Structures are given as structure tokens and as C-alpha cells.
Amino acid sequence: METEPTTNRVQPPFRAGRGGAALRRTPVGPGVTTVPLGLVPDLVRAIRTAAGFTQERLAWELDVSISTVGSWERGERAPQLRNLQRLDVLYRALIEAERRSA
């Protein structure tokens, strides 16, 4: 009896701001094609704090775990495209709210 080959999903190493990993890029949506991965942790934290959210609240808004948000901010993992797009929507809403209050 033949067995099916097992496939192990291998994740590429990701260390924000260290070595060549900082040169890798992540797509962020229409209009803006890439952002250096080394900036992602700072951007996630900046958007979260500008919104006045805790990691728990941001995790709830994006439908991810709290530990996932923490791993993004520590640069251990990069957000998936859909989560980057959701962060973009949140950031644009913050900018619009700031414009209206000025």
C-alpha cells in the first residue's frame, strides 16, 4: 500500500531589520505596492496606538489572536495581505477623523 507523501509547510525566516530579511517586501494593496518588512512592526504598533487600541482590541477588530498582534509588533511574523488591508482601512479612518476635527 502506497502512502501519500507528506508536505511540510516551511515558513521563510523573518527577522525585521536584521540581515537580508529587511530587503524582503510585503504587498499592501492598490496604490502602494510594497513596504519594507522591517517597517511592519513599527507601523502596526503606530496604527494601534493612534487608534487608542490595546493589542486585544486590535486582535478583535482584525479577527486574529492577541498573540498574533504581538508577534507582528515584535517582528516575528508578518501580517497576511488581508490584515494589512484592514490596517490600511483603520489608518485611513484615523486620518479622516483627524481632518474632520481640525
C-alpha positions in Angstrom: 0.0 0.0 0.0 1.4 3.4 -1.0 1.3 6.3 1.3 0.8 9.8 0.3 3.8 12.0 0.5 3.7 14.4 3.4 4.3 18.0 2.8 5.7 20.2 5.5 4.9 23.8 5.2 8.1 25.7 5.6 8.0 29.3 6.5 10.8 31.5 5.4 12.8 33.1 8.1 11.6 36.6 9.1 13.6 38.9 11.3 12.6 42.5 10.8 15.5 44.8 10.4 18.1 42.1 10.6 20.3 40.9 7.7 18.8 40.5 4.3 15.3 39.9 5.6 14.8 43.7 5.8 15.1 43.7 2.0 12.1 41.5 1.5 8.9 43.2 0.7 5.2 42.7 1.6 2.4 43.8 -0.8 0.0 46.3 0.8 -2.7 46.9 -1.8 -3.7 49.2 -4.6 -1.8 52.3 -5.0 1.1 51.3 -2.7 2.8 48.2 -4.0 5.3 47.3 -1.3 6.5 48.2 2.2 9.9 47.1 3.7 9.2 44.3 6.1 11.4 45.9 8.7 8.8 48.7 9.0 5.8 46.5 9.6 6.3 46.1 13.4 6.5 49.8 13.9 3.6 50.5 11.5 1.3 48.0 13.3 2.2 49.5 16.7 1.8 53.1 15.5 -1.6 52.4 13.9 -2.8 50.5 17.0 -1.7 53.2 19.5 -3.0 56.1 17.3 -6.4 54.4 17.3 -6.2 54.1 21.1 -6.4 50.3 20.9 -4.9 47.6 23.0 -3.4 44.6 21.4 -6.5 42.8 22.5 -8.9 45.3 20.8 -6.9 45.3 17.6 -6.9 41.5 17.6 -10.7 41.6 18.0 -11.1 44.1 15.2 -8.9 42.1 12.8 -10.3 38.7 13.9 -6.9 37.4 14.9 -5.4 36.2 18.2 -3.8 38.6 20.7 -0.5 36.7 20.3 -0.6 37.2 16.6 -0.8 41.0 17.0 2.1 40.8 19.5 4.2 38.7 17.1 3.6 41.3 14.3 4.8 44.1 16.7 7.9 42.1 17.7 8.7 41.4 14.0 8.4 37.6 14.5 5.7 37.3 11.8 4.3 39.5 9.0 0.6 40.1 8.7 -1.3 38.4 5.8 -2.4 40.7 3.0 -6.0 40.9 4.1 -4.8 42.0 7.6 -2.5 44.7 6.0 -5.5 45.9 4.0 -7.7 46.0 7.2 -4.9 48.0 9.0 -4.9 50.4 6.0 -8.6 50.9 6.3 -8.2 51.7 10.0 -5.3 54.1 9.3 -7.3 55.9 6.6 -10.2 56.2 9.0 -7.9 57.7 11.6 -6.6 60.3 9.1 -10.1 61.2 8.0 -11.3 61.6 11.6 -8.3 63.9 12.3 -9.1 66.0 9.2 -12.7 66.4 10.3 -11.7 67.5 13.8 -9.2 70.1 12.6 
